[in-house]
Amino acid sequence: MARSSRPAAALAMVLALAGCSGGAGVPDEVTPSRSPVPDVTLPQGVSYEEFVRKLDGRADSHVQVLTVRPDARVKVAGVHGSALAHAETVRAMAGTAGAPAAVNTSYFDISSGKNYGGYDGDPLGLYTERGRMLSEATNGRTALLLGEREGRLDARIDEVTTEAQVISDDGSRRELDGVNRVPGRILGCGGVGGDRLAVSEVPMEEPYGGLCTDDAEIVAFTEEWGDDTPPGSPDSTEAVLDRDGWVLEVRKPAGGPVPENGSTLYATGSGVDWLRSHARTGSRVTRSVRMNDAVGLPVAGRVDTAVGGRYRLLKDGVSALGDAAASTRRAPRTVVGVTPDGTLLLVTIDGRSPGVDAGATLGEAAGLLASLGAKDGIGLDGGGSTTMVVGGEVRNHPREADGRATERPVANALALFAR
């Protein structure tokens, strides 16, 4: 398929980025890819290309790019596997959803992680599908927001926090600590009040690359969880709700199935006292959830899909990495860019294959996005998770840290659907 055109502003953005501490300059010219571009009919307004770049000026890296114009006859939406609690490959998710293309997205509670909580599909940070929040934000981290405006794709990148409450029919309100995660464990921190570093008990409200704990929480589980909720301690309590929030039963200890078209509220510590007082069988409890932008205002416009990342790569065409731009670590990357005209760029970069694919530093990934015309960019889960699927085929070459070529099950994906 033909390569998509790039906005004229791309060169200016690359030159601006070249002066950043990340050291990314104008990438070398494209050289032939190692495999033919698939002969796949994609929806109108969507194009796909593969090429090789020397992102560090010396070593090759294979790159795969899906370009989605804002007027494309396509919907870009988050999808997960048969159960949010369990990971699946991007190829399996795309196949089940009937999507012609998909790319991995969220960081997740990977089973090989040192703080693994037992549910390898649990997305870390913000994740919404069809406008429903299925995982709360790691407050303050960057997120990709996708919706529609006047029938066109509306793609934005912003720093997002979430505020959530449970509200009983007697008017009592209580903070909702999380959605679809093991209560008491906040991997990556950045949660709401009461979080403490697991290793030191120091209070922590900011994002942090470790585990926080909170012994007094209320966590909601939705039907998308797709599994029993975690077995609770003897003093835990769980309210089981129907689709309208009416309490069907209260079980103690917590742990058990989530009703079809329903949800649960799982309480520990002082959260148990609130639940016992305000969520009795036959009463009604509703949830209020809000996403706020970088200045603390409610996120404007319609947001159907939201995916939290870790690093903002670009803002207004220049590096937004700060100190992270100095990192020299190269790895496979999954990155997303938005151009000035609203075009969405879904990009994967291969790595971990000496002499074939060098991977990219964060600064080099930002430079690549800028060269493709992006003014804003975000880094999603990379490493062995990086996966690009087009026409039912995995087009990149996923590799684990030890160099093994493997197709890793992940939490979720961004999928393209014709409309």
N, C-alpha and C positions, 0 to 999 in steps of 0.2 A: 504494500500500500504506500501511497505517496506520503512524504513527510509533511507535517503541518507547517504553516507559515509562522513566523515569530514576530512579535511586535517590534517596531523600530526602536523602542526605548531599551531593548535588551543590551545593546553595546554600552550604553551609558551606565546601566546598572552593573555590568561586569567591571567596568573601569572603576566605579565607585567602590565595589567590593574588593578590588585588587589592592586598595590601600589599607585594608583592615588587617588586624593582627593575625587573622586566620591564614594569611598568606595565599589566598586563592586568587589566581589571575585568570586571564582569558584561556580556556581550555584549548588544547590542540584540535586540529581539524579531525573530522570523523574519518575513521578507517573501517573497512568491511567487518561485519559481525561474523561470528563463528557458525551461525546457522541461518537458514533462510527465514525471512519474516513470514509468519503464517498467512496463508490465503484465507482470511476470515472476514466475513462481512460484518462490520460493526455498525451501530446505529448512525444515522446522519449526524454530522457534527463531531464525531469521535474519530481519532486517528491513533495509530500505534506505530512506533519505530524502535529499532535497536541500533546501537552503534558502540564504538570503542573510543574512549578518551584517555589521555594521559593526564589524569586529574592533578597529579603532583609534578607534572612536567617530565616525568621519566618513565613510570610504569603504567601499563594498560589497565583499564577497568572496563568491563562490559556494562552497558547502561540500557535500561528498557524504559520507555516513556509512553504512557497513555495521555493523550491530550483531549480534553472535553471542553468544547466551546460553550459559552453560556446559553446559546440558542440551540444546543444539540437536542435531538429528539431522544433524550435519554434521562433517566433518573439515576442519581448516584446515591446509594443508601447503604447504611450499615447492616450487616447480616452476621448471625452467629450460628453455631452448629445446632444439633438437635436439643442440646441443653446448655444453657449459659455456664453451668457449673463445670463443663468438660470441654477440653480443647478438641478441635478438628482441623484438618488441613484446609488451606484456602481453596484448593481444587475441589474438595468434597463440598465445601460450603457453596461455591459457585455452581457446582453441578446440581445440588439440591434446589437452589434458588432459581436455576435456569438462567444464570447471568452469563453473557458472552465474555466478560472480563472482570477481574477482581484483583485486589492487592491487600496484603495484610495491614493491620492497623495498630490496635492497642498493645501496650505492654500488659503483661498478665502474670499471674502467680504460677510461674513455670515450676514443674515438678522437680527440676534439678537445682532450684534456688535454695539457699541456706535457710531461708525463713518460710519455706513452703507450708501452706496452710491446709493442703489436702484437696483443693479444687482447682485443677489446672486450667480451667476455662475462665476463671474469675478475672475480668478486666480490671486493671489498676488505673484509677483516675476516671475522668468523665467518659461516659458512654451512653448515648441515647439512640433508640430506634423508633421510627414513626412518631417522633415527638415524645416518647416515653423514656424517662430517665431510668436506666437499668444499672447504673453505677455512678456514685457521686464523684465530684471533682476532687483531684488533689489540689487543694485550693491555691490559686495563684499561678498554676502552671498553664502553659499555652495549649489551646485546643483548636481544632478545625471544626467549623460550624457550617453545615450545609442545609439549605432550604430552597425555597422558590420565591421569586418576586415577579409578578406580572407574567407568569408562565415561563420564566427563564431561571436557570440555575443561579443561585445566590451563594457564593462561597466566600467565607471570611476566616481570618485567623486572629485570635484574641486571647488574652489572659482571662481565664474564667474561674469564678468561684460558684459554689452552689449553696443555697440556703433551703433547708427543708424542716417542716414541722409535722407533727401528728396533732389532730384537733378532734376532741371528743364531742359528742352531742350535748354535753353539759357546758361546753364553752372552754374547757381546759385545754391548754396548749403545752406541748413539750417538744424540745428539739429532737429531730430525727437524725441520728448519727451517721447512718449509711444505708446503702441499698445493695442487696445481693452480695454479701461478703460475710466471712466468719465474724460474729460479734466479738469485740474486744481486741481484734487484730487489725491494724491500719498499716498495711505494707506501703512504704513510701511516705508515710506520715501526711502532713498537710490536711488533717481532718478538722473537726470542730472541737469545742472545749473539752478538756479532760485528757487529751492525748499526752502520753509520756514515752520517751525513748525506752525501748525494751531493755537496753543494756545498762541504763543508768538511772531510770525513773525521772530524768529531767523533763519538765514540761516542754512540749514541742508542738507548735501550731504551723510551722513552715514546712514545705516539702523537704524531704531528707531521704537519702538513699539507703534506708534501712527500715526497721520495724518499730512502729509505735504500738502501745497498748492503751486500753481504756476499760476499766472494770465496771463501768456504769453506762450502758448504752441501750438504745432501741434501734434495731436494724430491720428494715423492711425486706421481705423476700417476695418477688413477683412470680407469676406462673412461668416466666421465661427461664427461671433458675433451673427447672426441669429435673430436679432431684429432691430427695428429702432435705430439709434444712439440717444444719449440723447438730449432732447430739449435744444437749446442753448439760450444764452442771446441775446438781440437785435443786439449787435455789433459783434456777432460771425459769422463765415463764414465756409462753407464746400465745398470742391471740390469733385465731384463724378467721379470716374475713372473706365475705363473698365479694363479687365484683363491685358492689355499691358501698362497701365498707361496713356492712352489718356483721357483727361478731357472731360467728357460728358456734365457736367453742373456745375455751381457754385451756391449754394443756401445760402441765408441769410434771417433769421438767420439759424444757423446750426441745424441739427436734421432731420432725415428721414431715408428711407430704404437704405440698402447697396445693390448695384446691384449684381445679380447672376454672379459669376466668376469675380467680381470686388472688389473695395474697396473705401474708402473715406479718405480724409485728413481734419480733423476738427481743426479749428484754433481759438484761443482766443488771446486777447491783441496784442502784436507786431507780433505774428504769423499770424494775419489777414493781416497785411501789406505785408508780404512775399507772402502769398497765392494770394492776389489780383494782385501782380506784376508779379508773375511767374507761376501761375496755371490758366490761362485764358482758357475758353472753346476752344477746338481744339488743345491746347498745350499738351505736354507730361511731366509727372512727374514720376520718378522712386524712389524706396526706396533702400538704401544700409544698410544692417544689418550685424553686426559682433559680435561674442562672443569671449571674451578674457579670458585667464586663470589667475591664481593667480599672475603670474609675468608680466601680461599685454600683452602677445603674443596671436595671434589668436589661438583659440582652435584647436588642430591638429586632423586630421582624420574626418571621417564621423560621424555626429551626427544627428540621425533621431528624437529622443525624448530627451528632456531636461526638468527637473522638479526642480524648486528651493525649498530648504528647509530652515530651520532656523538655526539648530545647526549641526555642524560636530561632530559626536560622536567619531569616530576613525580615526587616520591617522597612517599608518605603524604599526598597531597593538596595539597602545597605545591610551589613552584618548586624544582627541583634544578639550575637553569641556572648558578648562580654568576655569574661575570663575563659570561658570554654573554648573560645577561638584559638587559644594557644595549645590545645590538645593535639598531640601527634599520633594518637591511636587511630589506625585505619581498620575499618570493618565493613562488612556489607551494610548498606543503608536503605531504608525506605523513607522517602521524603515527599512532601507535597508542597506545591507552589500555587500561587494565585497571581495572574498577570493583571496589568492595569485595566484591561477590558473585561475581567472576570473569568477568563479561561482558567480551568483547573488542570494542573499538571500532576499526575501520579507517577512517581519515578522510583525505580529500584536500581541499586548499584551493586554489582557482584564483588566479592572479595574472598580472602582466605585461600587463594590458590596461587602460590608463588609462581611468577613467570607468566601467569595467565590473567589473574584478577587481583589487583593490589587492594581493592576497597577504597574507602575515602575517609579522611578526617571530617569532623563537623564543618570546619572551614571550607574544605574542598567541596563537600556536599552543597553548602550554601552558594559557593561560586558556580557550581553546575546549574543550580536552579536559576541564578541570576542570568547566566548565559542563555537559558531557555526562555527568558523574558519575564520571570517572576519578580514581583515587587515584594510579596510576602511569602514566607516559607516556614515550614514546621518539620521537625524530625519525629517520625513515629518509631515503633519498635523495629530494630534492625538485627544485625548478627544472623543467627540461624533462622530467625523468624522471617527474614526478608523473602517475599514470594510474589511473583507476578504471574497471573494466570490469564491467558488469552485463548479463546476458542477451545477450552478444555485442556490446554497444555500448560505446563509450568515452563515459562519462557526464560526465566533466569536460572541460576545454578546455586540453590541454597546450600550453605555449608555450616556445620557446627564449628565451635571454637577449635576442635582438634583436627579440622580439615575434612571430616567425613561429609560426603555429599548425601543429604537426606532431606526429606520433605517434612518439616516440623509441624505438628499440630499447634494451632494458635487459638487465641480467644475469639477473634472476630475478623471481619474484612470489610472493605469498601467494595461494593459490587455495582456494576452498571446494568441497567434494565432499559430495554427499548420501550418507548411509549408513543 
